[in-house]
């Protein structure tokens, strides 16, 4: 038994020494990220032909509600957004993510679907899907992602803080003041038929510290340590079993000598009666 315990402890010790463990308690800095409540998110549209609902029950990634945006080309370009005012200092560990559900349009859309942040310094970070990626302004960083699929939920995420500082080369002492999600549906005059409706749902939006997962420093060493641990455990178990095996009697006399003769005769009599044809 001591050998088994020792083998388990050694295996765990090697695994701990060969891996990096991080805390996994990220805090979402946005209020009402699942759009379950009323009054947290504000809305705006291009005109009355466009619709935005910050608490829509037609689709949801989790909970019962999501944010719904519908932009039309009736009467011109259309857009629809939800947004939230915040005050979040820009740090390198910030992660920005959201879940998307895009209804399959009748034509390829001309416009964008995105989430973006604005800062007190007048800078923008855009994350989303564009039909044609525009040239960013000097105070803007655009990150194009891929439209995974229609009519199902998929997640879009980015290490906002790292890209803000390392890629965009924006000042790290800025503060996020607004977080927005929405769509733009552009009127394309070259097409014989314009895309009348672009419909998108947003849910489970996130802005907070990114959480690294547990990663091994030396993956090969972890694998070897696991094999060694399993081998030691199996060896210890087999050794324990061998120590418990008793040597059987060398003849039937050693067994029958301890049984009363009456019992032996009775057994033989019953067996003869049972098997007689």
C-alpha positions as CSV (number, residue, x, y, z in Angstrom):
1,X,0.0,0.0,0.0
2,X,2.9,2.4,0.8
3,X,4.4,1.7,-2.6
4,X,1.1,2.7,-4.3
5,X,0.9,6.0,-2.4
6,X,4.5,6.8,-3.1
7,X,4.0,6.2,-6.8
8,X,1.0,8.5,-6.9
9,X,2.9,11.3,-5.0
10,X,5.9,11.1,-7.3
11,X,3.7,11.3,-10.4
12,X,1.9,14.3,-9.1
13,X,5.1,16.0,-8.0
14,X,6.7,15.7,-11.5
15,X,3.5,17.0,-13.2
16,X,3.3,20.0,-10.9
17,X,7.0,20.9,-11.5
18,X,6.6,20.6,-15.3
19,X,3.5,22.9,-15.7
20,X,2.4,26.5,-15.2
21,X,-0.9,27.0,-13.4
22,X,-2.8,30.2,-13.7
23,X,-5.9,31.5,-11.8
24,X,-9.0,31.0,-13.8
25,X,-11.4,33.6,-12.4
26,X,-11.7,36.3,-15.1
27,X,-14.1,39.1,-14.2
28,X,-16.3,40.6,-16.9
29,X,-16.1,44.4,-16.7
30,X,-19.2,44.9,-18.7
31,X,-22.6,45.2,-17.1
32,X,-25.4,42.8,-18.2
33,X,-23.2,41.0,-20.8
34,X,-25.9,38.5,-21.6
35,X,-28.6,41.2,-22.3
36,X,-30.9,39.6,-19.7
37,X,-31.8,42.9,-18.0
38,X,-33.4,46.2,-19.2
39,X,-31.7,49.6,-19.2
40,X,-28.0,48.7,-19.3
41,X,-27.5,49.0,-23.1
42,X,-28.4,52.0,-25.2
43,X,-29.4,51.8,-28.9
44,X,-29.3,53.9,-32.0
45,X,-30.2,53.3,-35.7
46,X,-29.9,55.1,-39.0
47,X,-33.7,55.7,-39.4
48,X,-37.1,54.1,-38.6
49,X,-36.5,51.3,-41.2
50,X,-33.7,49.8,-39.0
51,X,-34.4,47.9,-35.8
52,X,-32.3,47.3,-32.7
53,X,-33.4,45.5,-29.6
54,X,-31.1,45.1,-26.5
55,X,-33.3,42.3,-25.1
56,X,-34.6,40.0,-27.8
57,X,-36.0,36.6,-27.1
58,X,-35.9,35.1,-30.6
59,X,-32.3,33.8,-30.2
60,X,-29.9,33.4,-27.3
61,X,-26.5,31.8,-26.8
62,X,-27.1,31.5,-23.1
63,X,-30.0,32.6,-20.9
64,X,-33.2,33.8,-22.6
65,X,-32.2,37.0,-24.4
66,X,-29.7,38.5,-26.8
67,X,-29.2,41.8,-28.6
68,X,-30.8,41.9,-32.0
69,X,-29.9,44.3,-34.9
70,X,-31.6,44.6,-38.3
71,X,-30.3,47.1,-40.9
72,X,-32.1,47.6,-44.2
73,X,-31.3,49.4,-47.5
74,X,-34.8,50.8,-47.7
75,X,-34.4,54.5,-48.2
76,X,-30.6,54.3,-48.1
77,X,-27.8,52.8,-46.0
78,X,-28.8,51.2,-42.7
79,X,-27.1,50.6,-39.4
80,X,-28.2,49.5,-35.9
81,X,-26.1,49.4,-32.7
82,X,-26.2,48.8,-29.0
83,X,-23.6,50.4,-26.8
84,X,-22.6,50.8,-23.2
85,X,-20.7,53.6,-21.5
86,X,-17.8,52.4,-19.3
87,X,-14.6,53.6,-17.8
88,X,-12.0,50.8,-18.1
89,X,-8.2,51.5,-18.2
90,X,-6.4,50.0,-21.1
91,X,-4.0,47.2,-19.9
92,X,-2.1,44.6,-21.8
93,X,-4.1,41.7,-20.4
94,X,-7.5,42.9,-21.7
95,X,-9.5,40.4,-23.7
96,X,-12.5,41.4,-25.9
97,X,-15.0,38.8,-27.2
98,X,-18.6,38.2,-28.2
99,X,-20.9,35.6,-29.7
100,X,-22.5,36.1,-33.1
101,X,-25.5,34.6,-34.8
102,X,-25.9,35.8,-38.4
103,X,-29.1,35.0,-40.3
104,X,-28.4,33.8,-43.8
105,X,-29.0,36.8,-46.1
106,X,-30.6,36.6,-49.6
107,X,-27.4,38.2,-51.1
108,X,-23.9,38.6,-49.8
109,X,-24.0,41.7,-47.5
110,X,-22.2,44.9,-48.3
111,X,-21.1,46.4,-45.0
112,X,-19.9,45.1,-41.7
113,X,-20.7,43.3,-38.5
114,X,-18.5,44.3,-35.6
115,X,-17.9,45.0,-32.0
116,X,-15.6,48.0,-31.1
117,X,-14.4,50.1,-28.3
118,X,-13.7,53.9,-28.2
119,X,-11.4,55.6,-25.7
120,X,-11.0,58.9,-24.0
121,X,-8.1,59.6,-26.4
122,X,-10.4,59.4,-29.4
123,X,-9.1,56.1,-30.6
124,X,-11.0,53.1,-31.9
125,X,-10.4,49.3,-32.0
126,X,-12.7,47.5,-34.4
127,X,-13.2,43.7,-34.4
128,X,-15.5,42.1,-36.9
129,X,-16.4,41.1,-40.4
130,X,-16.3,43.5,-43.4
131,X,-17.3,42.9,-47.0
132,X,-14.5,45.2,-48.0
133,X,-12.1,46.2,-45.2
134,X,-11.7,50.0,-45.2
135,X,-8.4,51.8,-44.8
136,X,-8.2,52.6,-41.0
137,X,-7.9,56.2,-39.8
138,X,-4.7,57.1,-37.9
139,X,-6.6,56.7,-34.6
140,X,-8.2,53.4,-35.6
141,X,-7.2,49.8,-35.6
142,X,-9.2,47.3,-37.6
143,X,-9.0,43.5,-37.1
144,X,-10.9,41.4,-39.7
145,X,-12.2,38.0,-38.7
146,X,-14.0,35.3,-40.7
147,X,-17.7,34.7,-40.9
148,X,-17.7,31.1,-39.6
149,X,-21.2,30.1,-40.6
150,X,-24.8,31.3,-40.9
151,X,-27.7,30.5,-38.7
152,X,-25.7,29.3,-35.7
153,X,-23.7,30.8,-32.9
154,X,-19.9,31.3,-33.1
155,X,-17.4,33.2,-31.0
156,X,-15.2,36.1,-31.9
157,X,-12.3,37.0,-29.6
158,X,-9.1,39.0,-29.5
159,X,-6.3,39.9,-27.0
160,X,-7.3,43.6,-27.1
161,X,-4.7,44.9,-24.7
162,X,-1.8,43.2,-26.4
163,X,-2.8,44.3,-29.9
164,X,-3.5,47.8,-28.7
165,X,0.0,48.3,-27.4
166,X,2.1,46.0,-29.5
167,X,0.4,46.1,-32.9
168,X,-1.5,49.4,-33.1
169,X,1.2,51.1,-31.1
170,X,-1.4,53.2,-29.2
171,X,-0.6,54.7,-25.8
172,X,-1.1,52.3,-23.0
173,X,-2.4,55.0,-20.6
174,X,-5.7,55.3,-22.5
175,X,-9.2,54.6,-21.0
176,X,-12.1,52.8,-22.8
177,X,-15.2,54.9,-22.6
178,X,-17.7,53.1,-24.9
179,X,-18.2,49.5,-26.0
180,X,-20.5,49.0,-29.0
181,X,-21.9,46.1,-31.1
182,X,-23.7,46.5,-34.4
183,X,-24.1,46.2,-38.1
184,X,-24.0,48.3,-41.2
185,X,-25.9,47.4,-44.4
186,X,-24.7,49.4,-47.4
187,X,-26.7,50.3,-50.5
188,X,-25.0,48.9,-53.5
189,X,-26.3,50.5,-56.7
190,X,-24.4,48.1,-59.0
191,X,-26.5,45.1,-57.9
192,X,-29.8,44.4,-59.6
193,X,-31.3,43.7,-56.2
194,X,-30.1,45.2,-53.0
195,X,-29.9,43.2,-49.7
196,X,-33.0,44.5,-47.9
197,X,-32.3,43.0,-44.5
198,X,-29.1,42.1,-42.6
199,X,-30.0,40.5,-39.3
200,X,-27.5,39.7,-36.5
201,X,-27.8,38.6,-32.8
202,X,-25.1,39.4,-30.2
203,X,-24.7,37.6,-26.9
204,X,-22.4,36.9,-24.0
205,X,-20.1,39.8,-24.7
206,X,-16.9,40.0,-22.7
207,X,-14.3,42.7,-21.8
208,X,-11.9,41.7,-19.0
209,X,-8.6,40.2,-18.1
210,X,-7.6,37.3,-20.3
211,X,-7.1,34.0,-18.5
212,X,-4.2,31.8,-19.7
213,X,-4.9,28.1,-19.4
214,X,-2.6,25.6,-17.7
215,X,0.2,24.9,-20.1
216,X,3.1,22.4,-19.7
217,X,6.6,23.9,-19.8
218,X,8.0,20.6,-21.1
219,X,5.2,18.6,-22.7
220,X,7.5,15.6,-23.5
221,X,8.6,15.5,-19.8
222,X,5.0,15.5,-18.6
223,X,4.2,12.6,-20.9
224,X,7.2,10.6,-19.6
225,X,6.3,11.4,-16.0
226,X,2.8,10.1,-16.5
227,X,4.1,6.8,-18.0
228,X,6.6,6.4,-15.2
229,X,3.8,7.1,-12.6
230,X,1.5,4.5,-14.2
231,X,4.3,1.9,-14.4
232,X,5.1,2.4,-10.7
233,X,1.5,2.1,-9.7
234,X,1.0,-1.1,-11.7
235,X,4.2,-2.6,-10.4
236,X,3.2,-1.8,-6.8
237,X,-0.3,-3.3,-7.3
238,X,1.2,-6.5,-8.7
239,X,3.7,-6.8,-5.9
240,X,0.9,-6.4,-3.4
241,X,-1.1,-9.1,-5.0
242,X,1.8,-11.5,-5.1
243,X,2.4,-11.0,-1.4
244,X,-1.2,-12.0,-0.6
245,X,-1.3,-15.2,-2.7
246,X,-1.4,-18.4,-0.5
247,X,0.1,-21.7,-1.4
248,X,-2.8,-24.3,-2.0
249,X,-2.8,-27.7,-0.4
250,X,-0.7,-30.3,-2.3
251,X,-3.5,-33.0,-2.3
252,X,-7.2,-33.4,-1.8
253,X,-6.5,-35.2,1.4
254,X,-5.4,-32.0,3.0
255,X,-8.9,-30.6,2.3
256,X,-11.1,-33.6,2.9
257,X,-9.4,-34.5,6.1
258,X,-10.9,-31.4,7.7
259,X,-14.5,-32.2,6.6
260,X,-16.6,-34.7,8.7
261,X,-17.1,-38.1,7.0
262,X,-20.8,-37.8,7.4
263,X,-20.8,-34.6,5.3
264,X,-18.6,-36.3,2.7
265,X,-21.0,-39.3,2.4
266,X,-24.0,-37.1,2.1
267,X,-22.4,-35.0,-0.6
268,X,-21.6,-38.1,-2.6
269,X,-25.1,-39.5,-2.1
270,X,-26.7,-36.4,-3.4
271,X,-24.4,-36.2,-6.3
272,X,-25.3,-39.7,-7.4
273,X,-29.0,-39.1,-7.1
274,X,-28.8,-35.8,-9.1
275,X,-26.9,-37.3,-12.0
276,X,-28.7,-40.7,-12.3
277,X,-30.5,-41.0,-15.6
